[in-house]
Amino acid sequence: MEKEHLLSLSATALGAAIKAGKTTAVEAMEAVFGRIGEREDINHCYITVDKDAALEKAAKIQKRIEAGELTGPLAGVPVAVKDNLCTEGMLTTCASRILENFVPTYSAEAVINLEKAGAVLIGKTNMDEFAMGSTTETSYYGATRNPHAPEHVPGGSSGGSAAAVASGECFFALGSDTGGSIRQPASYCGIVGMKPTYGTVSRYGLVAYGSSLDQIGPLAKTVEDCAAVLEAIASHDEKDSTSVRREDTDFTSGLINDVKGMRIGIPGDYFGEGLDPEVREAVLQAAELLKAQGAVVEEFDLSLVEYAIPTYYTIAAAEASSNLERFDGIKYGYRAEDAEGLHQMYKKTRSGGFGPEVKRRIMLGSFVLSSGYYDAYYLKALKVKAMMKKAFDRAFEKYDLILGPVAPTTAPKLGESLSDPMKMYLGDIYTISANLAGLPGISVPCGRDGKGLPIGLQLMGDCFQEKKLIRAAYTFEQSRGEGEK
């Protein structure tokens, strides 16, 4: 099969072509490395790739496919994994200097599940350091660029994964979403990204940022790909105390082109000040398209939206300050060499090992957890989080799904957000509610702005209602036509 045609296939289409003998896992992997060779110098999607190991694994998988041992939709398909998911024997850095030499002795459960499905690992994608950022510019290894416009960011923190999918440097990828880190880069890069209900995918082997918010999910070319990947990685895992035992993980059964009678609510609060007019228009046109397909679409008041950002950053920073205590230079990772005594070694290692954004969040988290401020900030944030969950519960009594933008604007230019951290934080306003309430959310391409930059539509569902999300997103994608991406 010709390389360009092969790279244009979705993950599931490639899996079907391999199974039908039209191409092989090795051919697909060679095509990917050809594309990486052409574009990686500009895009910088990856931190680590291992071509020899990937081709060797692809050959082994191909034999198992031919022997009839692997029959799933992702068998033989090359995949990229965000660099905060542990991979046995392969460098896992979290895009930080402090883990520049860390090679795990085990793999994350989600990665193991993908390997069981026959997907073949290409390498580890670039990200914001420890997933803290919205642009993939806080990486110790340098920024990733948006494949649609190299002077713009790809979003973050899963920007490397999103850019790799968008530029054909992989067929699908895994990311992690703490406050929108799958959905927002998917929106900026014009692909599909999905965050499942909290607890659906095991967090074992995911280097933690905010443990009560983090969730692993797929980034892919189509809604069908996302459904197939989520089906492969979802599992109950006793190694993760927050893992949920679910019976309804046949997510591909939600791929139905029909939204007749589906009730979709649009929060009026999402369309106020700060939303770019072109984004607003594209998202409202998407709502009209779903309406034309038979969905019942109406506006409502979600409330508490203005409290989402302070609540999220209080809780996430508090959890981050605790989770990042373990990086001390003693057990693994970077260690400052010119230190005298233990205390100075800790100090110099953490000062030199962490970047400015990570330090900012550790300091903020330590402050809100400190004596005298715990009640005023952290406890209050937990109470608001519970209130937000109740507000969503009330909304889902009336609506099947909530529709809105993914981000207030399209992808900003490189360097624009880093100078103003508050501006970067405010960019998460539409995505973080799903993490605070543990809800599933999906980003689907719905247009482009005047500069040709992609715009994403966000759909959120109630807990465990991924199939409704997939159904609505699939119907929208089919009715809009994949050629318009």
C-alpha positions as CSV (number, residue, x, y, z in Angstrom):
1,M,0.0,0.0,0.0
2,E,1.3,3.5,-0.9
3,K,2.8,5.4,2.1
4,E,0.6,8.5,1.8
5,H,-2.6,6.5,1.5
6,L,-1.5,4.3,4.4
7,L,-0.8,7.3,6.7
8,S,-4.2,8.8,5.8
9,L,-6.1,5.8,7.3
10,S,-7.7,5.9,10.7
11,A,-6.4,3.4,13.3
12,T,-9.4,1.1,12.9
13,A,-9.2,1.3,9.1
14,L,-5.5,0.4,9.3
15,G,-6.2,-2.5,11.6
16,A,-8.8,-3.8,9.2
17,A,-6.4,-3.4,6.2
18,I,-3.7,-5.4,8.1
19,K,-6.2,-8.1,9.0
20,A,-7.3,-8.3,5.4
21,G,-3.7,-8.7,4.2
22,K,-3.7,-5.4,2.3
23,T,-0.7,-4.2,4.3
24,T,1.4,-5.3,7.3
25,A,2.2,-4.0,10.8
26,V,5.8,-3.6,9.6
27,E,4.8,-1.5,6.6
28,A,2.7,0.7,8.8
29,M,5.5,1.2,11.2
30,E,8.0,2.0,8.4
31,A,5.5,4.6,7.0
32,V,5.3,6.2,10.4
33,F,9.0,6.5,10.8
34,G,9.2,7.9,7.3
35,R,6.8,10.6,8.4
36,I,8.7,11.2,11.6
37,G,11.8,11.6,9.6
38,E,10.1,14.3,7.4
39,R,8.3,16.3,10.1
40,E,9.8,15.7,13.6
41,D,12.5,18.4,13.2
42,I,9.7,21.0,13.0
43,N,6.9,19.4,15.1
44,H,9.0,17.9,17.9
45,C,6.2,15.6,19.0
46,Y,8.4,12.9,20.6
47,I,10.9,12.9,23.5
48,T,11.9,9.2,22.9
49,V,11.5,6.9,19.9
50,D,13.0,3.4,19.4
51,K,12.8,2.5,15.8
52,D,14.6,-0.9,16.0
53,A,12.5,-2.1,18.9
54,A,9.3,-0.8,17.2
55,L,10.0,-2.6,13.9
56,E,11.0,-5.8,15.8
57,K,7.8,-5.7,17.8
58,A,5.7,-5.0,14.6
59,A,7.2,-8.1,12.9
60,K,6.3,-10.2,16.0
61,I,2.8,-8.8,16.1
62,Q,2.4,-9.4,12.3
63,K,3.1,-13.1,12.8
64,R,0.6,-13.3,15.6
65,I,-2.1,-11.6,13.4
66,E,-1.3,-14.1,10.5
67,A,-1.6,-17.0,13.0
68,G,-5.0,-15.8,14.0
69,E,-3.9,-15.0,17.6
70,L,-4.7,-11.3,17.5
71,T,-8.0,-10.3,15.9
72,G,-8.9,-7.0,17.6
73,P,-9.3,-3.7,15.7
74,L,-6.0,-2.3,16.9
75,A,-3.7,-5.3,16.2
76,G,-0.6,-4.1,14.4
77,V,-1.4,-0.4,14.6
78,P,1.4,2.0,15.7
79,V,0.7,4.0,18.8
80,A,2.4,6.9,20.6
81,V,2.2,7.2,24.4
82,K,2.5,10.4,26.5
83,D,5.7,10.5,28.5
84,N,4.0,10.4,31.9
85,L,2.9,6.8,31.3
86,C,5.5,4.3,32.5
87,T,6.9,2.0,29.8
88,E,9.1,-0.9,30.8
89,G,12.6,-0.5,29.5
90,M,11.9,2.8,27.8
91,L,12.8,6.2,29.2
92,T,9.9,8.0,31.0
93,T,10.7,11.6,31.7
94,C,7.4,13.5,32.2
95,A,9.3,16.1,30.1
96,S,11.3,17.1,33.2
97,R,15.0,17.2,33.9
98,I,14.4,15.5,37.3
99,L,13.4,12.3,35.4
100,E,15.9,12.6,32.5
101,N,17.4,9.2,33.2
102,F,14.4,7.3,34.6
103,V,13.7,3.9,32.9
104,P,10.8,2.1,34.6
105,T,10.9,-1.6,35.4
106,Y,7.2,-1.9,34.7
107,S,4.5,-0.5,32.3
108,A,1.3,1.4,33.1
109,E,-1.8,-0.8,33.0
110,A,-3.2,1.2,30.1
111,V,0.0,0.5,28.1
112,I,-0.2,-3.2,29.0
113,N,-3.8,-3.3,27.8
114,L,-2.8,-1.7,24.5
115,E,-0.1,-4.3,24.0
116,K,-2.6,-7.1,24.7
117,A,-4.7,-5.6,21.9
118,G,-1.7,-5.9,19.6
119,A,-0.9,-2.1,19.2
120,V,2.8,-1.4,18.6
121,L,4.6,1.3,20.6
122,I,6.5,3.9,18.6
123,G,7.8,6.0,21.5
124,K,7.0,8.6,24.1
125,T,5.4,12.0,23.3
126,N,6.4,15.5,24.5
127,M,4.2,17.2,27.1
128,D,4.1,20.0,29.5
129,E,6.5,19.2,32.4
130,F,4.6,16.8,34.8
131,A,1.5,17.7,32.8
132,M,1.5,21.2,34.2
133,G,0.6,23.5,31.4
134,S,-1.8,24.1,28.5
135,T,0.7,24.6,25.6
136,T,3.5,21.9,25.7
137,E,5.9,24.8,26.2
138,T,6.9,24.0,29.8
139,S,8.7,20.8,28.6
140,Y,12.4,20.6,29.6
141,Y,13.0,19.2,26.1
142,G,11.5,22.2,24.2
143,A,8.1,23.1,22.8
144,T,6.0,21.0,20.4
145,R,4.5,22.9,17.4
146,N,1.0,22.7,16.0
147,P,1.1,20.8,12.7
148,H,-1.5,23.1,11.2
149,A,0.5,26.2,11.9
150,P,4.1,25.7,13.3
151,E,4.2,29.2,14.9
152,H,1.3,28.2,17.1
153,V,1.1,25.8,20.1
154,P,-0.5,22.4,19.9
155,G,-2.2,22.8,23.3
156,G,-1.3,20.8,26.3
157,S,-0.4,19.1,28.4
158,S,-0.9,16.2,25.9
159,G,0.3,18.4,23.0
160,G,2.9,15.9,21.7
161,S,0.3,13.1,21.4
162,A,-2.2,15.4,19.7
163,A,0.4,16.8,17.3
164,A,1.7,13.3,16.4
165,V,-1.8,12.2,15.5
166,A,-2.6,15.3,13.5
167,S,0.7,15.1,11.5
168,G,0.5,11.4,10.8
169,E,3.5,10.6,13.1
170,C,1.3,7.9,14.7
171,F,-2.2,6.5,14.1
172,F,-3.5,7.2,17.6
173,A,-2.0,8.1,21.0
174,L,-2.6,8.0,24.7
175,G,-2.8,11.2,26.7
176,S,-3.8,12.1,30.3
177,D,-6.4,14.7,31.2
178,T,-6.3,16.5,34.6
179,G,-8.1,19.6,33.6
180,G,-8.6,19.3,29.8
181,S,-5.2,18.0,28.8
182,I,-6.6,15.6,26.2
183,R,-9.6,17.6,25.0
184,Q,-7.9,21.0,24.6
185,P,-4.9,19.8,22.5
186,A,-7.3,17.7,20.4
187,S,-9.3,20.8,19.7
188,Y,-6.2,22.9,18.8
189,C,-4.9,20.1,16.5
190,G,-8.2,19.3,14.8
191,I,-8.5,15.7,16.0
192,V,-10.8,13.7,18.4
193,G,-9.8,13.4,22.1
194,M,-11.7,11.7,24.9
195,K,-11.6,11.8,28.7
196,P,-13.5,8.9,30.2
197,T,-15.4,8.8,33.5
198,Y,-12.9,9.0,36.4
199,G,-11.8,5.4,37.3
200,T,-12.6,3.8,34.0
201,V,-9.0,3.5,32.9
202,S,-6.4,2.4,35.6
203,R,-4.0,5.1,36.7
204,Y,-1.4,2.5,37.7
205,G,1.8,3.6,36.1
206,L,0.6,7.1,35.3
207,V,3.0,9.6,37.0
208,A,0.5,11.5,39.2
209,Y,-0.2,15.2,38.9
210,G,-3.7,15.6,40.6
211,S,-4.7,12.1,41.7
212,S,-8.4,12.9,42.2
213,L,-8.6,14.5,38.7
214,D,-6.2,12.6,36.4
215,Q,-7.6,10.2,33.8
216,I,-6.0,8.5,30.8
217,G,-7.7,8.6,27.4
218,P,-7.3,8.4,23.6
219,L,-6.4,10.9,21.0
220,A,-7.3,9.8,17.5
221,K,-8.4,10.8,14.0
222,T,-12.0,9.7,14.4
223,V,-14.7,9.0,17.0
224,E,-14.7,5.4,16.0
225,D,-10.9,5.2,16.8
226,C,-11.5,6.7,20.2
227,A,-14.2,4.2,21.0
228,A,-12.1,1.3,20.0
229,V,-9.0,2.5,21.9
230,L,-11.1,3.3,25.1
231,E,-12.6,-0.2,24.8
232,A,-9.0,-1.6,24.7
233,I,-7.6,0.3,27.7
234,A,-10.6,0.4,30.1
235,S,-10.3,-2.3,32.8
236,H,-10.7,-2.7,36.5
237,D,-7.4,-2.8,38.2
238,E,-6.8,-3.8,41.9
239,K,-3.4,-2.0,41.7
240,D,-5.4,1.3,41.5
241,S,-7.7,2.0,44.5
242,T,-9.7,4.5,42.4
243,S,-10.3,2.0,39.6
244,V,-14.0,1.3,38.9
245,R,-15.4,-2.2,38.0
246,R,-17.6,-1.6,34.9
247,E,-19.7,-4.0,32.9
248,D,-20.5,-1.6,30.0
249,T,-17.1,-1.1,28.4
250,D,-18.2,-2.2,24.9
251,F,-17.8,1.5,23.8
252,T,-17.9,0.7,20.1
253,S,-21.6,-0.3,20.4
254,G,-22.2,3.5,20.9
255,L,-21.2,4.1,17.3
256,I,-24.7,4.8,16.1
257,N,-25.5,7.6,13.6
258,D,-28.7,8.7,15.3
259,V,-29.4,11.4,17.9
260,K,-33.2,11.6,17.5
261,G,-34.8,12.6,20.8
262,M,-31.5,13.1,22.6
263,R,-31.7,16.1,24.9
264,I,-28.7,18.4,24.7
265,G,-28.2,21.4,27.0
266,I,-26.1,24.4,26.2
267,P,-24.9,26.4,29.3
268,G,-25.5,30.1,28.7
269,D,-22.6,30.8,31.1
270,Y,-20.2,29.2,28.5
271,F,-21.0,31.8,25.8
272,G,-20.3,35.0,27.7
273,E,-17.3,37.3,27.9
274,G,-13.9,36.0,26.8
275,L,-15.2,33.5,24.1
276,D,-13.7,34.2,20.6
277,P,-16.6,35.1,18.2
278,E,-15.4,32.6,15.6
279,V,-15.3,29.8,18.2
280,R,-18.7,30.8,19.4
281,E,-20.2,30.7,15.9
282,A,-18.6,27.3,15.0
283,V,-19.8,25.7,18.2
284,L,-23.4,27.0,17.9
285,Q,-23.4,25.9,14.2
286,A,-22.5,22.4,15.5
287,A,-25.4,22.6,17.9
288,E,-27.7,23.5,15.0
289,L,-26.4,20.5,13.0
290,L,-27.2,18.1,15.9
291,K,-30.6,19.8,16.1
292,A,-31.2,19.1,12.4
293,Q,-30.4,15.5,13.1
294,G,-33.3,15.3,15.6
295,A,-31.7,16.2,18.9
296,V,-33.5,18.5,21.3
297,V,-31.2,21.4,21.9
298,E,-31.8,24.2,24.4
299,E,-29.9,26.7,26.6
300,F,-29.8,26.5,30.4
301,D,-28.0,28.0,33.3
302,L,-25.3,25.7,34.7
303,S,-24.2,28.1,37.5
304,L,-20.8,28.0,39.4
305,V,-18.8,28.2,36.2
306,E,-16.9,31.3,37.5
307,Y,-15.7,29.2,40.5
308,A,-14.3,26.4,38.3
309,I,-10.8,27.9,37.8
310,P,-9.9,28.8,41.4
311,T,-11.4,25.5,42.7
312,Y,-9.4,23.4,40.1
313,Y,-6.1,25.2,40.6
314,T,-6.4,25.0,44.4
315,I,-7.1,21.2,44.4
316,A,-4.7,20.3,41.6
317,A,-1.8,22.3,43.1
318,A,-2.4,20.8,46.5
319,E,-2.3,17.3,45.1
320,A,0.7,18.1,42.9
321,S,2.7,19.4,45.9
322,S,2.1,16.1,47.7
323,N,2.7,13.9,44.6
324,L,5.9,15.6,43.6
325,E,7.5,15.2,47.1
326,R,8.9,11.8,45.9
327,F,11.3,13.4,43.4
328,D,14.2,14.1,45.8
329,G,17.2,12.8,44.0
330,I,17.7,9.8,46.3
331,K,15.9,6.9,44.7
332,Y,15.9,7.7,41.0
333,G,16.2,10.5,38.4
334,Y,18.4,13.5,38.4
335,R,20.6,14.3,41.4
336,A,22.6,17.6,41.9
337,E,26.3,16.6,42.0
338,D,27.9,19.5,43.8
339,A,25.8,19.4,47.0
340,E,27.3,19.0,50.5
341,G,25.0,17.2,52.9
342,L,21.5,15.7,52.5
343,H,19.5,19.0,53.0
344,Q,21.6,20.9,50.4
345,M,21.3,17.9,48.0
346,Y,17.5,17.9,48.3
347,K,17.4,21.7,47.8
348,K,19.8,21.8,44.8
349,T,18.2,18.7,43.1
350,R,14.7,20.1,43.3
351,S,15.8,23.6,42.4
352,G,17.6,22.4,39.3
353,G,15.3,19.5,38.4
354,F,12.0,21.3,38.2
355,G,11.0,24.0,35.8
356,P,9.3,27.3,36.8
357,E,5.7,26.3,36.2
358,V,6.1,23.1,38.3
359,K,7.7,25.1,41.1
360,R,4.9,27.6,40.9
361,R,2.3,24.9,41.4
362,I,4.2,23.2,44.2
363,M,4.5,26.5,46.0
364,L,0.8,27.2,45.5
365,G,-0.2,23.7,46.7
366,S,2.1,23.9,49.8
367,F,0.6,27.3,50.6
368,V,-3.1,26.2,50.4
369,L,-2.4,23.1,52.5
370,S,-0.4,25.0,55.2
371,S,-1.7,25.6,58.7
372,G,-3.9,28.6,58.8
373,Y,-4.8,28.5,55.1
374,Y,-6.1,24.9,54.8
375,D,-9.6,25.8,55.8
376,A,-9.7,29.1,53.9
377,Y,-8.6,27.7,50.6
378,Y,-8.3,23.9,50.3
379,L,-11.3,22.9,52.3
380,K,-13.4,25.6,50.7
381,A,-12.3,24.3,47.2
382,L,-13.5,20.8,48.2
383,K,-16.9,22.2,49.2
384,V,-17.2,24.0,45.9
385,K,-16.2,20.9,44.0
386,A,-19.1,19.0,45.7
387,M,-21.5,21.9,44.8
388,M,-20.4,21.7,41.2
389,K,-21.0,17.9,41.1
390,K,-24.6,18.6,42.4
391,A,-25.1,21.3,39.7
392,F,-24.1,18.7,37.1
393,D,-26.4,16.1,38.6
394,R,-29.3,18.5,38.3
395,A,-28.4,19.3,34.7
396,F,-28.2,15.6,33.8
397,E,-31.7,15.0,35.3
398,K,-32.9,17.1,32.4
399,Y,-30.3,16.6,29.6
400,D,-28.4,13.6,28.2
401,L,-25.4,15.7,27.2
402,I,-24.0,19.2,27.7
403,L,-22.6,21.0,24.7
404,G,-20.1,23.8,24.6
405,P,-16.6,25.0,23.4
406,V,-13.4,23.3,24.4
407,A,-11.4,26.4,24.8
408,P,-12.1,30.2,24.6
409,T,-9.9,30.7,21.5
410,T,-8.0,28.7,18.9
411,A,-4.4,27.8,19.4
412,P,-2.3,30.8,20.6
413,K,1.1,31.6,19.1
414,L,4.2,30.1,20.8
415,G,5.3,32.2,23.7
416,E,2.0,34.1,24.1
417,S,0.8,32.2,27.2
418,L,4.0,31.6,29.1
419,S,4.4,35.3,29.8
420,D,1.1,35.3,31.6
421,P,0.3,32.2,33.7
422,M,-3.1,33.5,34.7
423,K,-4.1,33.8,31.0
424,M,-3.0,30.2,30.5
425,Y,-5.0,29.0,33.5
426,L,-8.2,30.8,32.3
427,G,-7.9,28.9,29.0
428,D,-9.1,25.8,30.9
429,I,-12.4,27.3,31.9
430,Y,-14.6,25.0,29.8
431,T,-12.8,21.7,30.4
432,I,-11.9,21.5,34.1
433,S,-15.5,21.0,35.3
434,A,-15.5,17.5,33.8
435,N,-12.5,16.6,35.9
436,L,-13.8,18.2,39.1
437,A,-17.1,16.2,38.7
438,G,-15.4,13.0,37.3
439,L,-17.5,13.3,34.1
440,P,-16.6,11.9,30.6
441,G,-16.0,14.5,27.9
442,I,-15.1,14.4,24.2
443,S,-13.6,17.0,21.8
444,V,-14.6,16.7,18.1
445,P,-13.4,19.1,15.3
446,C,-16.2,21.5,14.3
447,G,-14.6,24.1,12.0
448,R,-11.7,26.5,11.6
449,D,-11.1,30.1,12.3
450,G,-10.0,32.8,9.7
451,K,-6.4,31.7,10.1
452,G,-7.2,28.1,9.3
453,L,-6.7,26.9,12.9
454,P,-9.0,24.1,14.1
455,I,-11.9,24.6,16.5
456,G,-13.2,21.9,18.7
457,L,-16.7,21.1,20.0
458,Q,-17.0,19.7,23.5
459,L,-19.7,17.3,24.7
460,M,-19.9,16.2,28.3
461,G,-22.0,13.4,29.7
462,D,-23.0,12.1,33.1
463,C,-20.8,9.5,34.8
464,F,-20.6,6.2,32.9
465,Q,-22.5,7.6,29.9
466,E,-19.6,7.4,27.4
467,K,-21.8,5.6,24.9
468,K,-24.2,8.6,24.7
469,L,-21.2,10.8,24.1
470,I,-19.8,8.6,21.4
471,R,-23.2,8.3,19.8
472,A,-23.6,12.1,19.6
473,A,-20.0,12.8,18.6
474,Y,-20.2,10.0,15.9
475,T,-23.5,11.4,14.5
476,F,-22.0,14.9,14.4
477,E,-18.8,13.7,12.7
478,Q,-20.8,11.7,10.1
479,S,-23.3,14.4,9.3
480,R,-20.5,17.0,9.1
481,G,-18.4,14.8,6.8
482,E,-14.9,13.7,7.7
483,G,-13.5,15.5,4.6
484,E,-14.2,18.9,6.3
485,K,-11.7,18.4,9.1
